[in-house]
Amino acid sequence: MRNVDKIKKAVSAWPHISVDPHRFGGSEFRFGRAELGHIHEGGTVDIPFPTPIRNALLAANLAEKHHFVPDSGWITFRVRNEEGVDHAIWLFRLSYLRYALKSAPEPRELLPQESETLHLSSQLE
């Protein structure tokens, strides 16, 4: 299975996620009406984050500035190998957590659980 397909399979299995064609090619993941992020067929992942999270990801070398809009909250990550697949899924899960917390009946219970699973630093938490 291709790396892109592994990522699509993992992310699309999460509750409330839909997958649609992205307007610039590839697949877009949505939580309800919000875009979680998208992946291009070549393995480039683009995900929007609030600026403080984006800056923490950049500072920790966990992502790059977005390749077209570098001064936005968007990040880019290029999947090059199997480790990249896991990291891309981790980035998508971090984005997913933002929206899951907004819709969770008990967000104060969900955050510590997901933080532990994702091994989030205090900056990202």
MODELLER restraints for C-alpha pairs under 7 A, 6 or more apart:
rsr = mdl.restraints
at = mdl.atoms
rsr.add(forms.Gaussian(group=physical.xy_distance, feature=features.Distance(at['CA:3:A'], at['CA:85:A']), mean=6.13, stdev=0.5))
rsr.add(forms.Gaussian(group=physical.xy_distance, feature=features.Distance(at['CA:4:A'], at['CA:41:A']), mean=6.61, stdev=0.5))
rsr.add(forms.Gaussian(group=physical.xy_distance, feature=features.Distance(at['CA:4:A'], at['CA:43:A']), mean=5.78, stdev=0.5))
rsr.add(forms.Gaussian(group=physical.xy_distance, feature=features.Distance(at['CA:7:A'], at['CA:85:A']), mean=6.32, stdev=0.5))
rsr.add(forms.Gaussian(group=physical.xy_distance, feature=features.Distance(at['CA:7:A'], at['CA:89:A']), mean=6.13, stdev=0.5))
rsr.add(forms.Gaussian(group=physical.xy_distance, feature=features.Distance(at['CA:11:A'], at['CA:89:A']), mean=6.86, stdev=0.5))
rsr.add(forms.Gaussian(group=physical.xy_distance, feature=features.Distance(at['CA:12:A'], at['CA:18:A']), mean=6.38, stdev=0.5))
rsr.add(forms.Gaussian(group=physical.xy_distance, feature=features.Distance(at['CA:12:A'], at['CA:19:A']), mean=6.54, stdev=0.5))
rsr.add(forms.Gaussian(group=physical.xy_distance, feature=features.Distance(at['CA:16:A'], at['CA:31:A']), mean=5.56, stdev=0.5))
rsr.add(forms.Gaussian(group=physical.xy_distance, feature=features.Distance(at['CA:16:A'], at['CA:32:A']), mean=6.45, stdev=0.5))
rsr.add(forms.Gaussian(group=physical.xy_distance, feature=features.Distance(at['CA:17:A'], at['CA:29:A']), mean=6.45, stdev=0.5))
rsr.add(forms.Gaussian(group=physical.xy_distance, feature=features.Distance(at['CA:17:A'], at['CA:30:A']), mean=5.45, stdev=0.5))
rsr.add(forms.Gaussian(group=physical.xy_distance, feature=features.Distance(at['CA:17:A'], at['CA:31:A']), mean=4.91, stdev=0.5))
rsr.add(forms.Gaussian(group=physical.xy_distance, feature=features.Distance(at['CA:17:A'], at['CA:32:A']), mean=6.99, stdev=0.5))
rsr.add(forms.Gaussian(group=physical.xy_distance, feature=features.Distance(at['CA:18:A'], at['CA:29:A']), mean=5.75, stdev=0.5))
rsr.add(forms.Gaussian(group=physical.xy_distance, feature=features.Distance(at['CA:18:A'], at['CA:30:A']), mean=5.22, stdev=0.5))
rsr.add(forms.Gaussian(group=physical.xy_distance, feature=features.Distance(at['CA:18:A'], at['CA:31:A']), mean=6.70, stdev=0.5))
rsr.add(forms.Gaussian(group=physical.xy_distance, feature=features.Distance(at['CA:19:A'], at['CA:27:A']), mean=6.38, stdev=0.5))
rsr.add(forms.Gaussian(group=physical.xy_distance, feature=features.Distance(at['CA:19:A'], at['CA:28:A']), mean=5.56, stdev=0.5))
rsr.add(forms.Gaussian(group=physical.xy_distance, feature=features.Distance(at['CA:19:A'], at['CA:29:A']), mean=4.74, stdev=0.5))
rsr.add(forms.Gaussian(group=physical.xy_distance, feature=features.Distance(at['CA:19:A'], at['CA:30:A']), mean=6.39, stdev=0.5))
rsr.add(forms.Gaussian(group=physical.xy_distance, feature=features.Distance(at['CA:20:A'], at['CA:27:A']), mean=5.71, stdev=0.5))
rsr.add(forms.Gaussian(group=physical.xy_distance, feature=features.Distance(at['CA:20:A'], at['CA:28:A']), mean=5.17, stdev=0.5))
rsr.add(forms.Gaussian(group=physical.xy_distance, feature=features.Distance(at['CA:20:A'], at['CA:29:A']), mean=6.59, stdev=0.5))
rsr.add(forms.Gaussian(group=physical.xy_distance, feature=features.Distance(at['CA:21:A'], at['CA:27:A']), mean=4.72, stdev=0.5))
rsr.add(forms.Gaussian(group=physical.xy_distance, feature=features.Distance(at['CA:21:A'], at['CA:28:A']), mean=5.80, stdev=0.5))
rsr.add(forms.Gaussian(group=physical.xy_distance, feature=features.Distance(at['CA:22:A'], at['CA:28:A']), mean=4.97, stdev=0.5))
rsr.add(forms.Gaussian(group=physical.xy_distance, feature=features.Distance(at['CA:25:A'], at['CA:40:A']), mean=5.94, stdev=0.5))
rsr.add(forms.Gaussian(group=physical.xy_distance, feature=features.Distance(at['CA:26:A'], at['CA:39:A']), mean=5.58, stdev=0.5))
rsr.add(forms.Gaussian(group=physical.xy_distance, feature=features.Distance(at['CA:26:A'], at['CA:40:A']), mean=4.06, stdev=0.5))
rsr.add(forms.Gaussian(group=physical.xy_distance, feature=features.Distance(at['CA:26:A'], at['CA:41:A']), mean=5.14, stdev=0.5))
rsr.add(forms.Gaussian(group=physical.xy_distance, feature=features.Distance(at['CA:27:A'], at['CA:38:A']), mean=5.54, stdev=0.5))
rsr.add(forms.Gaussian(group=physical.xy_distance, feature=features.Distance(at['CA:27:A'], at['CA:39:A']), mean=5.48, stdev=0.5))
rsr.add(forms.Gaussian(group=physical.xy_distance, feature=features.Distance(at['CA:27:A'], at['CA:40:A']), mean=6.48, stdev=0.5))
rsr.add(forms.Gaussian(group=physical.xy_distance, feature=features.Distance(at['CA:28:A'], at['CA:37:A']), mean=6.04, stdev=0.5))
rsr.add(forms.Gaussian(group=physical.xy_distance, feature=features.Distance(at['CA:28:A'], at['CA:38:A']), mean=4.19, stdev=0.5))
rsr.add(forms.Gaussian(group=physical.xy_distance, feature=features.Distance(at['CA:28:A'], at['CA:39:A']), mean=6.60, stdev=0.5))
rsr.add(forms.Gaussian(group=physical.xy_distance, feature=features.Distance(at['CA:29:A'], at['CA:35:A']), mean=5.96, stdev=0.5))
rsr.add(forms.Gaussian(group=physical.xy_distance, feature=features.Distance(at['CA:29:A'], at['CA:36:A']), mean=5.40, stdev=0.5))
rsr.add(forms.Gaussian(group=physical.xy_distance, feature=features.Distance(at['CA:29:A'], at['CA:37:A']), mean=5.68, stdev=0.5))
rsr.add(forms.Gaussian(group=physical.xy_distance, feature=features.Distance(at['CA:29:A'], at['CA:38:A']), mean=5.82, stdev=0.5))
rsr.add(forms.Gaussian(group=physical.xy_distance, feature=features.Distance(at['CA:30:A'], at['CA:36:A']), mean=5.23, stdev=0.5))
rsr.add(forms.Gaussian(group=physical.xy_distance, feature=features.Distance(at['CA:31:A'], at['CA:99:A']), mean=6.91, stdev=0.5))
rsr.add(forms.Gaussian(group=physical.xy_distance, feature=features.Distance(at['CA:36:A'], at['CA:47:A']), mean=6.52, stdev=0.5))
rsr.add(forms.Gaussian(group=physical.xy_distance, feature=features.Distance(at['CA:36:A'], at['CA:92:A']), mean=6.91, stdev=0.5))
rsr.add(forms.Gaussian(group=physical.xy_distance, feature=features.Distance(at['CA:36:A'], at['CA:95:A']), mean=5.86, stdev=0.5))
rsr.add(forms.Gaussian(group=physical.xy_distance, feature=features.Distance(at['CA:36:A'], at['CA:96:A']), mean=6.21, stdev=0.5))
rsr.add(forms.Gaussian(group=physical.xy_distance, feature=features.Distance(at['CA:37:A'], at['CA:46:A']), mean=5.64, stdev=0.5))
rsr.add(forms.Gaussian(group=physical.xy_distance, feature=features.Distance(at['CA:37:A'], at['CA:47:A']), mean=4.15, stdev=0.5))
rsr.add(forms.Gaussian(group=physical.xy_distance, feature=features.Distance(at['CA:37:A'], at['CA:48:A']), mean=6.33, stdev=0.5))
rsr.add(forms.Gaussian(group=physical.xy_distance, feature=features.Distance(at['CA:38:A'], at['CA:45:A']), mean=5.86, stdev=0.5))
rsr.add(forms.Gaussian(group=physical.xy_distance, feature=features.Distance(at['CA:38:A'], at['CA:46:A']), mean=5.47, stdev=0.5))
rsr.add(forms.Gaussian(group=physical.xy_distance, feature=features.Distance(at['CA:38:A'], at['CA:47:A']), mean=6.49, stdev=0.5))
rsr.add(forms.Gaussian(group=physical.xy_distance, feature=features.Distance(at['CA:39:A'], at['CA:45:A']), mean=4.42, stdev=0.5))
rsr.add(forms.Gaussian(group=physical.xy_distance, feature=features.Distance(at['CA:39:A'], at['CA:46:A']), mean=6.36, stdev=0.5))
rsr.add(forms.Gaussian(group=physical.xy_distance, feature=features.Distance(at['CA:43:A'], at['CA:78:A']), mean=5.88, stdev=0.5))
rsr.add(forms.Gaussian(group=physical.xy_distance, feature=features.Distance(at['CA:43:A'], at['CA:79:A']), mean=5.04, stdev=0.5))
rsr.add(forms.Gaussian(group=physical.xy_distance, feature=features.Distance(at['CA:44:A'], at['CA:76:A']), mean=6.84, stdev=0.5))
rsr.add(forms.Gaussian(group=physical.xy_distance, feature=features.Distance(at['CA:44:A'], at['CA:77:A']), mean=5.88, stdev=0.5))
rsr.add(forms.Gaussian(group=physical.xy_distance, feature=features.Distance(at['CA:44:A'], at['CA:78:A']), mean=4.50, stdev=0.5))
rsr.add(forms.Gaussian(group=physical.xy_distance, feature=features.Distance(at['CA:44:A'], at['CA:79:A']), mean=6.16, stdev=0.5))
rsr.add(forms.Gaussian(group=physical.xy_distance, feature=features.Distance(at['CA:45:A'], at['CA:76:A']), mean=5.51, stdev=0.5))
rsr.add(forms.Gaussian(group=physical.xy_distance, feature=features.Distance(at['CA:45:A'], at['CA:77:A']), mean=5.05, stdev=0.5))
rsr.add(forms.Gaussian(group=physical.xy_distance, feature=features.Distance(at['CA:45:A'], at['CA:78:A']), mean=6.08, stdev=0.5))
rsr.add(forms.Gaussian(group=physical.xy_distance, feature=features.Distance(at['CA:46:A'], at['CA:74:A']), mean=6.65, stdev=0.5))
rsr.add(forms.Gaussian(group=physical.xy_distance, feature=features.Distance(at['CA:46:A'], at['CA:75:A']), mean=5.62, stdev=0.5))
rsr.add(forms.Gaussian(group=physical.xy_distance, feature=features.Distance(at['CA:46:A'], at['CA:76:A']), mean=4.60, stdev=0.5))
rsr.add(forms.Gaussian(group=physical.xy_distance, feature=features.Distance(at['CA:46:A'], at['CA:77:A']), mean=6.60, stdev=0.5))
rsr.add(forms.Gaussian(group=physical.xy_distance, feature=features.Distance(at['CA:47:A'], at['CA:74:A']), mean=5.46, stdev=0.5))
rsr.add(forms.Gaussian(group=physical.xy_distance, feature=features.Distance(at['CA:47:A'], at['CA:75:A']), mean=5.43, stdev=0.5))
rsr.add(forms.Gaussian(group=physical.xy_distance, feature=features.Distance(at['CA:47:A'], at['CA:76:A']), mean=6.68, stdev=0.5))
rsr.add(forms.Gaussian(group=physical.xy_distance, feature=features.Distance(at['CA:48:A'], at['CA:73:A']), mean=5.62, stdev=0.5))
rsr.add(forms.Gaussian(group=physical.xy_distance, feature=features.Distance(at['CA:48:A'], at['CA:74:A']), mean=4.11, stdev=0.5))
rsr.add(forms.Gaussian(group=physical.xy_distance, feature=features.Distance(at['CA:48:A'], at['CA:75:A']), mean=6.35, stdev=0.5))
rsr.add(forms.Gaussian(group=physical.xy_distance, feature=features.Distance(at['CA:49:A'], at['CA:73:A']), mean=5.21, stdev=0.5))
rsr.add(forms.Gaussian(group=physical.xy_distance, feature=features.Distance(at['CA:49:A'], at['CA:74:A']), mean=5.89, stdev=0.5))
rsr.add(forms.Gaussian(group=physical.xy_distance, feature=features.Distance(at['CA:49:A'], at['CA:95:A']), mean=6.95, stdev=0.5))
rsr.add(forms.Gaussian(group=physical.xy_distance, feature=features.Distance(at['CA:50:A'], at['CA:73:A']), mean=5.62, stdev=0.5))
rsr.add(forms.Gaussian(group=physical.xy_distance, feature=features.Distance(at['CA:51:A'], at['CA:73:A']), mean=4.88, stdev=0.5))
rsr.add(forms.Gaussian(group=physical.xy_distance, feature=features.Distance(at['CA:53:A'], at['CA:124:A']), mean=5.93, stdev=0.5))
rsr.add(forms.Gaussian(group=physical.xy_distance, feature=features.Distance(at['CA:54:A'], at['CA:73:A']), mean=5.83, stdev=0.5))
rsr.add(forms.Gaussian(group=physical.xy_distance, feature=features.Distance(at['CA:54:A'], at['CA:74:A']), mean=7.00, stdev=0.5))
rsr.add(forms.Gaussian(group=physical.xy_distance, feature=features.Distance(at['CA:54:A'], at['CA:75:A']), mean=6.64, stdev=0.5))
rsr.add(forms.Gaussian(group=physical.xy_distance, feature=features.Distance(at['CA:56:A'], at['CA:123:A']), mean=6.51, stdev=0.5))
rsr.add(forms.Gaussian(group=physical.xy_distance, feature=features.Distance(at['CA:56:A'], at['CA:124:A']), mean=6.67, stdev=0.5))
rsr.add(forms.Gaussian(group=physical.xy_distance, feature=features.Distance(at['CA:57:A'], at['CA:63:A']), mean=5.76, stdev=0.5))
rsr.add(forms.Gaussian(group=physical.xy_distance, feature=features.Distance(at['CA:58:A'], at['CA:64:A']), mean=5.96, stdev=0.5))
rsr.add(forms.Gaussian(group=physical.xy_distance, feature=features.Distance(at['CA:63:A'], at['CA:75:A']), mean=6.16, stdev=0.5))
rsr.add(forms.Gaussian(group=physical.xy_distance, feature=features.Distance(at['CA:63:A'], at['CA:76:A']), mean=5.97, stdev=0.5))
rsr.add(forms.Gaussian(group=physical.xy_distance, feature=features.Distance(at['CA:63:A'], at['CA:77:A']), mean=5.34, stdev=0.5))
rsr.add(forms.Gaussian(group=physical.xy_distance, feature=features.Distance(at['CA:64:A'], at['CA:75:A']), mean=5.70, stdev=0.5))
rsr.add(forms.Gaussian(group=physical.xy_distance, feature=features.Distance(at['CA:64:A'], at['CA:76:A']), mean=5.16, stdev=0.5))
rsr.add(forms.Gaussian(group=physical.xy_distance, feature=features.Distance(at['CA:64:A'], at['CA:77:A']), mean=6.13, stdev=0.5))
rsr.add(forms.Gaussian(group=physical.xy_distance, feature=features.Distance(at['CA:65:A'], at['CA:74:A']), mean=6.96, stdev=0.5))
rsr.add(forms.Gaussian(group=physical.xy_distance, feature=features.Distance(at['CA:65:A'], at['CA:75:A']), mean=5.00, stdev=0.5))
rsr.add(forms.Gaussian(group=physical.xy_distance, feature=features.Distance(at['CA:65:A'], at['CA:76:A']), mean=5.91, stdev=0.5))
rsr.add(forms.Gaussian(group=physical.xy_distance, feature=features.Distance(at['CA:66:A'], at['CA:74:A']), mean=5.44, stdev=0.5))
rsr.add(forms.Gaussian(group=physical.xy_distance, feature=features.Distance(at['CA:66:A'], at['CA:75:A']), mean=4.49, stdev=0.5))
rsr.add(forms.Gaussian(group=physical.xy_distance, feature=features.Distance(at['CA:66:A'], at['CA:76:A']), mean=4.71, stdev=0.5))
rsr.add(forms.Gaussian(group=physical.xy_distance, feature=features.Distance(at['CA:67:A'], at['CA:76:A']), mean=6.50, stdev=0.5))
rsr.add(forms.Gaussian(group=physical.xy_distance, feature=features.Distance(at['CA:79:A'], at['CA:85:A']), mean=6.10, stdev=0.5))
rsr.add(forms.Gaussian(group=physical.xy_distance, feature=features.Distance(at['CA:101:A'], at['CA:107:A']), mean=5.10, stdev=0.5))
rsr.add(forms.Gaussian(group=physical.xy_distance, feature=features.Distance(at['CA:115:A'], at['CA:125:A']), mean=6.67, stdev=0.5))
